Amino acid sequence: MIKIENVKKSFGHLKVLQDVSLSVNSGDVVVILGPSGSGKTTLLRSINFLEKADAGRLTIGSTSVDLHSARKKEILEVRRKTAMVFQNYNLFANKTALENVTEGLVTARKVPKAQAVERALAELKKVGLSDKADYYPSQLSGGQQQRVGIARAVALDAEVILFDEPTSALDPELVGETLQIIKNVAKEGHTMIVVTHEMSFAEEAADKVVFMDGGFIVEEGTPKEIFYSPKEERTKRFLHRILPVGEYII
């Protein structure tokens, strides 16, 4: 179980997160939707301390920390329980695909090198990149780089994988194959929190859909509840604006 409680974050006078609380069951896929500037990515980045929240509490399994005053040791403990897939890949340019996947295992998790390589090769195979293990990021397409990022995150065997708009930087023709790989990861039982604009992915893969706007969680529920019978007017307006007419009953 992951519990996010009363998270607040401001940048100057701009309140980006306003008392946000969310629970995620082990093995669930939670998709966070919302317009740009709604606080989705800031919430995700606050979970693993890429942003320091002004207030709030995070519990992952047996670890519970104050998001504002956590000590270095507590931050490291949370980061060991999380893995992140970034929208712009965040690969090491001077390392091969294989080295990008093994780096965190060897450096942060202290996995023996031979074991790390074995695990990395297995994850690269799952994302269809067995033949690209020795390629550098500059030799890979955007979709292939993102698949390396996914393999890296899964290899860490974290308690939760965070996806920050994983397809937003991809060419349209590469989005589908990347989403399919993320669906495959979900089927393996990984706990996932996914920020995305991909509605079809949310409907097919999510156990829970969360709609954010203005730094608040406006509404949450199953995909069926959110897409076919949303309760909040703000949710309805958002869906009407981004979905093809008649695609969903709202």
N, C-alpha and C positions, 0 to 999 in steps of 0.2 A: 504493500500500500504506500502511495505517495500522497502526502498532504501538504498543500500550500495554503497558508493562513494569513489573511489580512495584510497582503503585500501592498506597499505603497512606494511610489518612485516619482520624483519630480526632476526635471531638468530646468533649473532656474524657477521661473514662475509657472512653467508648464507642468501640469499634473498628468503624468503619463499612465500611472497605475494608481487606482483609487480604491484601496481596501479590497483587493482581489483574493478570493479563496477558491480552491479547487481540490477535489479528491480524485485520484486515479487508482483503480484496482490493479493488482498485479496481473500482468498478462494482457491488459486492455490496451487498445489503440484509441487515444483521445485526439481528435482533430480540432484545432482552434481556427475559426474563421473570423473575418471582420475587415472593415475598410482599412486603408493605409492610415497609420497614425492612431490606431485603436489601442495599441499597447501589447499586441501579440508577441512580437519579437522581444520587446523589453522584458516581458514576463518570462519567456524562455531563457533569455540571457541571465536573468536574475537567479534562476534555479541553479545554475552552475557557476555563479559569481563572475561572469563576464561583465555584468553590471552589478553594482552594489546597491541593493534596495535601501530605501530610507527607513523601512520598517517591515516586519513580517517574520513568519516562521516557516521553516521547511522541514518536513520529516520524510526520510526515505528509509523504509525498513526500520531498523533499530537506531538509526542516526537522526537526531533532531537538533537543528541549529537555528540561531537567530540570524536572519539574513542581513541585518545591519551591523551587528557587533561580533560576528563569528571570528574566532581566532584562526590563524594560519593553518594550524593542525586540523581544525574542523572543516575549513574550506577544502583542504586536500582530501579529507575523508569523503566529502560530498562529491568531489570531482572523480574520485575512484569509483563511485557508484553511478556515474553518469557518462554518457558519450554523446557527442554532438555531430550532426551533419549540417554543414554550412551551405548557404545559398551560393557562395562563390568558391566552394571546394576547399580552400585553405590547405592545400597540399604543399609540402616542401618542394620547391622547384629543383633543388640540387639532389633530390633522392628519387630513386625509382619507385614504381608502384609498390613493389614488394617492400622496400625500405620504408615507405610512407605508412604501410600497415604495421610493420614490426616495430617502428620507433616507439610508439606509446606502450606497447607490450613490454619491451626491454627496459625502457627508461623509467616509465611511471609505475608499471606493474611488476617489474623485476622478474619477468618470465625469462628463463634461460633461452639463449639465442636460437638454438636448434628447435626448441619447442615453439618459439615465436614464429619462426619461418614456416614450420609445418602448419600452424594455425592460419597464418596469413595466406599461404598458398591455397588452403581449403576455402577460405572466404573469397579469395579472388576467383576461384573456380565457380563458386555459387553465383557471382555477378557476371560471369562470362568473360573473364579477363585472364584466364590461365596463360594465354599466349602473349600477354602484355606485361608480365611481371617485371621484366627488365627495362621497360620503357619509362622515360621521364615524363613529367606532366606536359611539357612542351610538345611531346610526340603523341599526345592523346587528345581526342576530341573532348568537348565540354561534357558530353554524356559519359564518356569513359572516365574522365576525372571524377565526376560525381559518383560513379560506381566504385571507384577506389575509395572515396570518402565514406561510402556506405560500408564497404568491406572493412575499413579501418574501425568504424564505430562498432560494428557487430563483433569483430574479433576481440574487442576489449571485454566482452561478456559483462557489460554494465547492467545495473538493475533497471535503468531506464535509458532509452535512446531518444534524444531530442533532435527533431528535424526542423530547421529554420528555412521555410520556403525552398525546399530542395530542388524544385524544377524551375524557379523563376529566372535563372540565368541561362537556361537551355534554349536552343532553337526548338520551335514547335514540334518538329518531327522527332525530336529526341525525348520529349516529355513522356510519351506513352510507355516506352521501354523502361525508363527510370522509375515511373510509378509502379510498374509491374514488379520490379525488383523490390521496391519498398513493401508491396503487398506480400511478396514471398517472405520477407523478413518478418512481417506481422504474423504470418501463418506459423512461423517457428515458435511463437509464444512470447516474443519479446514485448516488454512494456514500452509503449511509444507515445510521445507527445509530438504532434505534427502541426506546425503552422503552415497553412497552404491556402491557395486560392482555387485548388482543383476540386470542384464540387463532386464530380463523379467518383473520385477517389474517396472523399469523405463519406459519400453514401454507401460505397461498396465495402470499405475497409474499416470504418470506425465503429467502435462500441459506443462511444459518446462523442457528440458534436457540441462544441462550445462556441457561442457567438459573442464576440467582444466589440464594444464601441465606447469611445470616450474614456478609456481607462477602466471601464467596468465590465464584468461578465453580465451581459444582458439576459442571456437565456442559455440553458443547456439541456440536453436530452438525447435520446437515440436519434440516429439519422432520420428515421421515419417521422419522429415527432417534430424535429426541426425543419425538415424539408417539406413535409406534407401538412403539418398542422401547427405551425409556430404560434405561440401565444402573444408574443410582444410585437407591438407595432413597428419598432425599430428593426426587428429581425425580418418582418414581412417586407419592409421597404428595401432592405439590403438585398434580399433574395429576388424581389421583383426587378431590381436594377441590374443584377448580374446574370440571371438565368434566362434562357430562351423562353419566350412567351408560351405558356401551356405545358412546359416541361414538368412542372411540379404543381401540385394542388395546394395553393396557399391563398 
